[in-house]
Amino acid sequence: MGVNQQQLKEQYNDKGYFVVRHYFSSVEISQLRKVILKFHQLWKKENETFYKEEAFNSSLITGSQYLAANDRLMLFNFISSPKIMAIVELLIPIKPAFMNTQLFFNPVNAKQKDFWHRDCQYDHDIEGQKEAVKNTQVVHLRVPLFDELGMELVPETHKRWDNEEEFNVRQEVNGKVSSDDLSTGKKISLASGDLLVFSADMIHRGLYGMDRLALDILVFDPAGDFADYVDDDCLPDVSMMNEIDNARLFQNTIDLKST
């Protein structure tokens, strides 16, 4: 890998994230960008009103709605490539499973501000969020396709609950809004070719601006109950599985969904 795996694992366990600079070659990013832009143009056209009024991301990039089989196959091979799998299996060594892909971009609506959140807050009440932070493992692998402002993260919140300032901002209580700055936030700028890995349940926000277009790959620990979140259409079918160089990440998900 050209990086110290043990150091990366320790930083993830300790802080909830790490960055590997220049992880992907310009050729790898160029090939990926070509397919992602194809998806993005078609998605924007079909979701024009939503895109112009409030969107800042899309999902199910590997699905069949916008991409032909050869483009989907390219994405599946990128997601399960040795470079990605080395990172995934470093953090989830036993049967890691593919969840989804998301594409993050700048909102058209200039009034929209970047906002602090934990991914689990959209599925759980406060007590459920506390349990999720303690017990679950969903990992984001972010691949920026252009140089961008990046992310702002609150280190260590993958394993601790919000302090008073963080809670007020994230939950928009006591006169705070979710776009307010946090004194605990750490900004991480990203360049094309970098890889940012972070816990989905830590407090974080994307930073709008520049040519923001980032592919997020989400994977999960099979011990977590996430198989029902996976859309069947974003998984490879049987014939495509045979064409993927290393399909175990997707097979693990298929196995979980069938039990």
URRA-V950390 format. One record per backbone hydrogen bond with DSSP energy under -1.0 kcal/mol. CO is the residue of the C=O (numbers start at 1). NH is the residue of the N-H. E is the energy in kcal/mol with one decimal. If there is no record, write none. Layout:
BEGIN
co:CO nh:NH e:E
co:CO nh:NH e:E
END
This chain:
BEGIN
co:3 nh:5 e:-1.0
co:4 nh:8 e:-2.0
co:5 nh:9 e:-2.6
co:6 nh:10 e:-2.3
co:7 nh:11 e:-2.4
co:8 nh:12 e:-2.5
co:9 nh:13 e:-2.6
co:10 nh:14 e:-2.2
co:11 nh:15 e:-3.7
co:12 nh:16 e:-1.5
co:15 nh:156 e:-2.8
co:16 nh:199 e:-2.2
co:18 nh:197 e:-2.9
co:20 nh:195 e:-1.9
co:25 nh:29 e:-2.3
co:26 nh:30 e:-2.3
co:27 nh:31 e:-2.3
co:28 nh:32 e:-2.0
co:29 nh:33 e:-3.2
co:30 nh:34 e:-1.9
co:31 nh:35 e:-1.3
co:32 nh:36 e:-2.6
co:33 nh:37 e:-2.9
co:34 nh:38 e:-1.3
co:35 nh:39 e:-2.1
co:36 nh:40 e:-2.9
co:37 nh:41 e:-2.5
co:38 nh:42 e:-1.7
co:39 nh:43 e:-2.9
co:40 nh:44 e:-2.7
co:41 nh:45 e:-1.8
co:42 nh:46 e:-2.0
co:43 nh:47 e:-1.8
co:47 nh:51 e:-3.1
co:48 nh:52 e:-2.4
co:49 nh:53 e:-2.0
co:50 nh:54 e:-2.5
co:50 nh:55 e:-2.2
co:56 nh:105 e:-2.4
co:58 nh:103 e:-2.6
co:60 nh:63 e:-1.7
co:68 nh:72 e:-2.4
co:69 nh:73 e:-2.6
co:70 nh:74 e:-1.7
co:71 nh:75 e:-1.9
co:72 nh:76 e:-2.8
co:73 nh:77 e:-2.4
co:74 nh:78 e:-1.9
co:75 nh:79 e:-3.0
co:76 nh:80 e:-1.8
co:78 nh:81 e:-1.5
co:81 nh:85 e:-3.0
co:82 nh:86 e:-2.1
co:84 nh:88 e:-2.7
co:85 nh:89 e:-2.8
co:87 nh:91 e:-1.4
co:88 nh:92 e:-2.9
co:97 nh:220 e:-2.7
co:100 nh:218 e:-2.6
co:101 nh:60 e:-1.4
co:102 nh:216 e:-3.3
co:103 nh:58 e:-1.9
co:104 nh:214 e:-2.1
co:109 nh:112 e:-1.7
co:117 nh:204 e:-2.3
co:118 nh:121 e:-1.7
co:119 nh:122 e:-1.5
co:120 nh:123 e:-1.5
co:120 nh:124 e:-1.4
co:125 nh:129 e:-2.6
co:126 nh:130 e:-2.1
co:127 nh:131 e:-1.8
co:128 nh:132 e:-2.4
co:129 nh:133 e:-2.6
co:130 nh:134 e:-1.4
co:131 nh:135 e:-2.5
co:132 nh:136 e:-2.4
co:137 nh:221 e:-1.9
co:138 nh:200 e:-2.5
co:139 nh:219 e:-2.1
co:140 nh:198 e:-2.1
co:141 nh:217 e:-2.4
co:142 nh:196 e:-2.2
co:143 nh:215 e:-2.4
co:144 nh:193 e:-1.1
co:148 nh:190 e:-1.5
co:150 nh:207 e:-2.5
co:151 nh:188 e:-3.4
co:152 nh:205 e:-2.0
co:153 nh:186 e:-2.8
co:154 nh:157 e:-1.7
co:156 nh:159 e:-1.6
co:163 nh:167 e:-2.6
co:164 nh:168 e:-2.4
co:165 nh:169 e:-2.0
co:166 nh:170 e:-2.8
co:167 nh:171 e:-2.6
co:168 nh:173 e:-2.2
co:173 nh:176 e:-1.4
co:177 nh:180 e:-2.0
co:178 nh:116 e:-2.7
co:182 nh:185 e:-1.3
co:186 nh:153 e:-2.5
co:188 nh:151 e:-1.9
co:190 nh:148 e:-3.1
co:191 nh:194 e:-2.5
co:193 nh:23 e:-1.1
co:193 nh:24 e:-2.5
co:195 nh:20 e:-2.8
co:196 nh:142 e:-3.6
co:197 nh:18 e:-2.1
co:198 nh:140 e:-3.0
co:199 nh:202 e:-1.3
co:200 nh:119 e:-2.3
co:203 nh:154 e:-2.1
co:204 nh:117 e:-1.7
co:205 nh:152 e:-2.7
co:213 nh:145 e:-2.8
co:214 nh:104 e:-2.7
co:215 nh:143 e:-3.2
co:216 nh:102 e:-2.2
co:217 nh:141 e:-2.3
co:218 nh:99 e:-2.8
co:218 nh:100 e:-1.2
co:219 nh:139 e:-2.8
co:220 nh:97 e:-2.4
co:221 nh:224 e:-2.2
co:224 nh:226 e:-1.5
co:226 nh:229 e:-2.0
co:227 nh:230 e:-1.4
co:231 nh:234 e:-1.6
co:232 nh:235 e:-1.7
co:237 nh:241 e:-2.5
co:238 nh:242 e:-1.2
co:240 nh:243 e:-1.4
co:247 nh:251 e:-2.5
co:248 nh:252 e:-2.4
co:249 nh:98 e:-1.5
co:250 nh:254 e:-2.5
co:251 nh:255 e:-2.8
co:252 nh:256 e:-1.9
co:253 nh:257 e:-2.5
co:254 nh:258 e:-1.3
END
